């Protein structure tokens, strides 16, 4: 029986899992940060500085989430919106886009693989909203939009930041 001073558990099981999950991810990041050399670089900080900051911030968030759950649950949280069940077909389209991007990026290049990912993900997101997925004209429009997004990103990374991304030509422009 609960005493008058102890809060009544008013949380969903997933709420506690979120806090514990945040602490676990923080621990994994901290373990990974241990393997990064700590030699001071530019401005006196080493390459392991940012992973430690992220790990610490995530650990603080995890502790605060768990404290919130143990003191009564997320009290200010509105009721969830959307469908009661997940849309598995939409998830399949988005997942296919991400997986094909990863599988094809070195074969067909960054721009085309990211554009394919965009086309498939947008189709899945439309379906999740209950809208038509789109026929051939919409797919072509999505592909052009994907290219218009991916190409400047590719050029920014390869030409301005000198980050090597897979292309399909030796010139480095596509």
C-alpha positions in Angstrom: 0.0 0.0 0.0 1.3 3.5 -0.8 1.9 5.9 1.9 0.2 9.4 1.6 3.6 11.0 0.9 4.8 8.6 -1.8 3.5 9.4 -5.4 1.3 6.9 -7.1 2.9 5.2 -10.0 1.2 7.0 -13.0 3.5 6.1 -15.8 3.6 3.9 -18.8 6.3 1.2 -18.9 7.9 2.8 -21.9 8.6 5.9 -20.0 11.0 4.2 -17.6 12.6 2.3 -20.5 13.4 5.7 -22.2 15.3 6.9 -19.2 17.2 3.6 -18.8 17.8 3.5 -22.6 19.3 7.0 -22.4 21.7 5.9 -19.6 22.7 2.8 -21.6 23.5 4.9 -24.7 25.5 7.3 -22.5 27.5 4.4 -21.1 28.2 3.1 -24.6 29.3 6.5 -25.7 31.6 6.8 -22.7 33.1 3.4 -23.4 33.7 4.5 -27.0 35.3 7.8 -25.8 37.8 5.8 -23.8 39.3 4.4 -27.0 39.8 7.9 -28.6 43.1 9.5 -27.9 43.0 12.5 -25.6 46.0 14.4 -27.0 45.1 18.1 -26.9 44.6 19.5 -30.4 43.4 22.8 -31.6 42.2 25.1 -28.8 43.6 22.7 -26.1 40.9 20.0 -26.5 41.4 16.6 -27.9 39.3 14.5 -30.2 37.6 12.7 -27.3 36.2 16.0 -25.8 32.9 16.1 -27.7 32.1 12.4 -27.2 32.5 12.9 -23.4 30.3 16.0 -23.5 27.6 14.2 -25.4 27.9 11.2 -23.1 27.6 13.4 -19.9 24.6 15.3 -21.3 22.8 12.2 -22.3 23.5 10.7 -18.8 22.0 13.8 -17.2 19.0 13.5 -19.4 18.6 9.8 -18.5 18.7 10.5 -14.8 16.2 13.4 -15.1 13.9 11.1 -17.2 14.1 8.4 -14.6 13.5 10.9 -11.7 10.4 12.2 -13.6 9.0 8.7 -14.0 9.6 7.7 -10.4 7.9 10.8 -9.1 4.7 10.2 -10.9 5.3 9.9 -14.6 5.3 12.5 -17.4 2.6 14.8 -15.9 2.7 17.5 -18.6 2.7 15.1 -21.5 -0.3 15.5 -23.9 -2.1 12.4 -25.1 -0.4 10.9 -28.2 -1.8 11.8 -31.6 -1.9 9.7 -34.7 -3.1 6.2 -35.3 -3.3 3.7 -32.5 -1.2 1.2 -34.5 1.9 1.6 -36.6 1.8 1.6 -40.4 4.1 -1.3 -41.4 3.8 -0.6 -45.1 5.0 2.9 -44.7 7.8 1.7 -42.4 8.9 -0.8 -45.1 9.2 1.9 -47.7 11.2 4.2 -45.5 13.4 1.3 -44.3 14.0 0.2 -47.9 15.1 3.7 -48.8 17.7 3.8 -45.9 19.0 0.3 -46.6 19.2 0.7 -50.3 21.1 4.0 -49.8 23.6 2.2 -47.6 23.9 -0.7 -50.0 24.2 1.3 -53.2 26.1 4.4 -52.2 29.5 3.1 -53.4 28.0 1.6 -56.6 25.8 4.4 -58.0 27.3 7.3 -56.0 26.2 9.6 -53.3 23.7 11.7 -55.3 21.8 8.9 -56.9 21.7 6.7 -53.8 20.5 9.6 -51.6 17.9 10.6 -54.3 16.6 7.0 -54.3 16.4 7.1 -50.5 14.4 10.3 -50.7 12.0 8.9 -53.2 11.3 5.8 -51.2 11.1 7.6 -47.8 8.7 10.3 -49.1 6.5 7.6 -50.6 6.4 5.9 -47.2 5.7 9.1 -45.3 2.9 10.0 -47.6 1.4 6.5 -47.0 1.7 7.0 -43.3 -0.4 10.1 -43.5 -3.1 8.3 -45.5 -2.3 10.1 -48.7 -1.8 8.5 -52.1 1.7 7.2 -52.5 1.9 8.8 -56.0 2.2 7.5 -59.5 4.9 8.0 -62.1 4.6 11.8 -62.3 4.9 12.2 -58.6 7.8 9.7 -58.4 9.7 11.7 -61.1 9.0 14.9 -59.2 10.3 13.3 -56.0 13.5 12.0 -57.9 14.2 15.5 -59.2 13.7 17.0 -55.7 16.0 14.3 -54.3 18.7 15.2 -56.8 18.3 18.9 -56.1 18.8 18.3 -52.4 21.6 15.7 -52.7 23.8 17.4 -55.4 24.5 20.6 -53.4 25.2 18.5 -50.3 27.6 16.4 -52.3 29.4 19.4 -53.8 29.5 21.2 -50.4 31.1 18.2 -48.7 33.5 17.3 -51.6 34.5 20.7 -52.9 34.3 23.0 -49.8 34.9 20.7 -46.9 37.2 18.2 -48.8 35.3 15.2 -47.5 35.5 12.2 -49.9 32.0 10.9 -50.8 31.5 8.2 -53.4 30.7 9.6 -56.8 30.1 8.0 -60.2 32.6 10.0 -62.2 36.3 10.7 -61.8 35.7 14.4 -62.1 34.2 14.6 -58.6 31.2 16.6 -59.7 28.7 13.8 -59.9 
